[in-house]
Amino acid sequence: MPSSETNESLSQELELPLVEVESCLNLLGEALLRRDTQAIELHAASLHVALARAIERFSAAARAGNVPAGLRNRLVLAGGRVAAQRESLARATAALDRAIDVLMPAEATGVYSASGKAERKSLGGSIQA
């Protein structure tokens, strides 16, 4: 049976990467609110690295059966926040795509293009008259 000193050491070992994940989530959330694309990219990359470290450490601890319930719950909450931010980004991206489609339709609405040539969809081969 592990000693309380071992449990304390393990808790500290798991706490550090979890705090890093939580910090990255907070920074990413703030960047999303500001719509700061550079900060979003920076914090998303940092979050990716922090999540990889945390999952590695938590997985090793779980294999040994030593993940404290409080830390496990915090990791689950962090995972929920990641999912919520991912969903928020997906919605924003879809809305942006729709706006771009309205402003710049994929297909020309007229018969002739700006160069005067008729625009036709490619049907998989060339047709010559």
C-alpha positions as CSV (number, residue, x, y, z in Angstrom):
1,M,0.0,0.0,0.0
2,P,1.4,3.4,-1.0
3,S,2.5,5.7,1.9
4,S,0.9,9.1,2.4
5,E,4.2,10.6,1.4
6,T,4.0,8.8,-2.0
7,N,0.4,9.9,-2.5
8,E,1.5,13.5,-1.7
9,S,4.4,13.3,-4.2
10,L,2.1,11.8,-6.9
11,S,-0.6,14.5,-6.3
12,Q,2.1,17.2,-6.8
13,E,3.4,15.5,-9.9
14,L,-0.2,15.4,-11.3
15,E,-1.1,18.9,-10.1
16,L,1.6,20.7,-12.1
17,P,0.5,19.6,-15.6
18,L,-3.2,20.1,-14.6
19,V,-2.5,23.6,-13.5
20,E,-0.7,24.2,-16.8
21,V,-3.8,22.9,-18.7
22,E,-6.1,25.1,-16.7
23,S,-4.0,28.1,-17.2
24,C,-3.8,27.5,-21.0
25,L,-7.6,27.1,-21.1
26,N,-8.0,30.4,-19.3
27,L,-5.7,32.2,-21.6
28,L,-7.3,30.7,-24.7
29,G,-10.7,31.6,-23.4
30,E,-9.6,35.2,-23.0
31,A,-8.1,35.3,-26.5
32,L,-11.3,33.9,-27.9
33,L,-13.3,36.6,-26.2
34,R,-11.0,39.3,-27.6
35,R,-11.0,37.6,-31.0
36,D,-7.3,37.9,-31.0
37,T,-6.3,35.4,-33.7
38,Q,-2.5,35.4,-32.9
39,A,-3.2,34.9,-29.2
40,I,-5.7,32.1,-30.1
41,E,-3.1,30.3,-32.2
42,L,-0.4,30.7,-29.5
43,H,-2.6,29.6,-26.6
44,A,-4.1,26.7,-28.6
45,A,-0.7,25.4,-29.4
46,S,0.3,25.7,-25.7
47,L,-2.8,24.0,-24.6
48,H,-2.1,21.1,-27.0
49,V,1.3,20.6,-25.5
50,A,0.0,21.0,-21.9
51,L,-2.8,18.4,-22.6
52,A,-0.3,15.9,-24.0
53,R,1.9,16.2,-20.9
54,A,-1.1,16.0,-18.5
55,I,-2.6,12.9,-20.3
56,E,0.8,11.2,-20.3
57,R,1.2,11.7,-16.5
58,F,-2.4,10.9,-15.7
59,S,-2.3,7.8,-17.9
60,A,0.8,6.5,-16.1
61,A,-0.8,7.2,-12.7
62,A,-4.0,5.5,-13.8
63,R,-2.2,2.4,-14.9
64,A,-0.8,2.2,-11.4
65,G,-4.3,2.9,-9.9
66,N,-3.1,6.0,-8.1
67,V,-5.1,9.0,-9.5
68,P,-6.6,11.0,-6.6
69,A,-10.4,11.6,-7.2
70,G,-10.1,15.4,-6.8
71,L,-7.5,15.6,-9.6
72,R,-9.4,13.2,-11.8
73,N,-12.5,15.4,-11.4
74,R,-10.5,18.5,-12.3
75,L,-9.1,16.8,-15.4
76,V,-12.6,15.8,-16.5
77,L,-13.7,19.5,-16.0
78,A,-10.8,20.7,-18.1
79,G,-11.7,18.2,-20.8
80,G,-15.3,19.6,-20.8
81,R,-13.9,23.1,-21.2
82,V,-11.7,22.0,-24.1
83,A,-14.8,20.4,-25.7
84,A,-16.8,23.6,-25.1
85,Q,-14.1,25.8,-26.6
86,R,-13.8,23.5,-29.6
87,E,-17.6,23.7,-30.2
88,S,-17.5,27.5,-29.9
89,L,-14.7,27.6,-32.5
90,A,-16.6,25.3,-34.8
91,R,-19.7,27.5,-34.6
92,A,-17.7,30.6,-35.2
93,T,-16.0,29.0,-38.2
94,A,-19.3,27.8,-39.7
95,A,-20.8,31.3,-39.3
96,L,-17.8,32.8,-41.0
97,D,-18.0,30.2,-43.8
98,R,-21.6,31.1,-44.3
99,A,-20.9,34.8,-44.4
100,I,-18.1,34.2,-46.9
101,D,-20.4,32.1,-49.1
102,V,-23.0,34.9,-49.1
103,L,-20.4,37.6,-50.0
104,M,-18.4,35.4,-52.5
105,P,-20.6,32.8,-54.1
106,A,-18.7,29.7,-55.3
107,E,-20.4,29.8,-58.7
108,A,-20.9,32.7,-61.0
109,T,-24.4,33.9,-61.3
110,G,-24.0,35.4,-64.8
111,V,-23.5,33.7,-68.2
112,Y,-20.1,35.3,-68.9
113,S,-17.1,35.8,-66.7
114,A,-15.2,39.1,-66.4
115,S,-12.9,38.0,-69.2
116,G,-16.0,37.5,-71.5
117,K,-15.8,33.7,-71.7
118,A,-18.7,31.5,-70.7
119,E,-18.2,29.8,-67.4
120,R,-19.3,26.2,-67.1
121,K,-18.8,23.5,-64.5
122,S,-16.3,20.9,-65.5
123,L,-18.0,17.6,-66.2
124,G,-14.9,15.5,-66.0
125,G,-13.7,15.9,-69.6
126,S,-13.1,18.4,-72.3
127,I,-15.8,19.1,-74.9
128,Q,-14.7,20.4,-78.3
129,A,-17.1,21.8,-80.9
